[in-house]
């Protein structure tokens, strides 16, 4: 099976853990020592609403390659009726697409590209 044939929700499942790990390391490197504050700050990056916003920002600057855009489109178009209570289905699909492309890049062993995406996102948004 090709990586491009893997279910996009499986890619997003993997991408979610990678994405969150980058965010956690970023916040810890900002010398935030209080776990409750770490959790509060992480929401600026890991909520579906903010993930969707970051994906749209990346798309607005034509950040993604054609192959990455194909993964993103597959994830956005995936038929799913469930989504978190705090956002609409479109926002959730965009957030899932961001996680899916990160999961895809991880399976492609393209850590450099993941770092470029995360650098764009984590470019101190305070």
C-alpha positions, 0 to 999 in steps of 0.5 A: 500500500502506498502512503497516498492510499492510507486513510486520511483520518489515519494520517491525521491521527499520526499528525495530531501527535506530531503537531502537539509534540512540536507545540509542547516543546515550543511552549516549554522552550519559552520557559513556561513552567506551570502546567495549567498555563502550558495547557492554556497556551497550547489551545492557541495552537492545538484547537481545531479553530486555530489549526484551521486558521493556520492551514488557511494562512499556509494555503494563502501563501501557496506554501504546499506542494502539489502532493501536499495539497492533494493530501489536504484536499483528500482530508477536507473532502473526507465524508465525516459527520462527527466533529467537536462541539466547539466548532463547525464541520468545515473548521474541523475538516481544515484542522484534520487536513493540517494534521493529515499533511503532517502525518503524511510528511512523517511517513514520508520521513520528511522531517525538514518539511514538517519543521518548515510548517511548524516554524510558520505556525509557531512563529511567535503569535503572541 
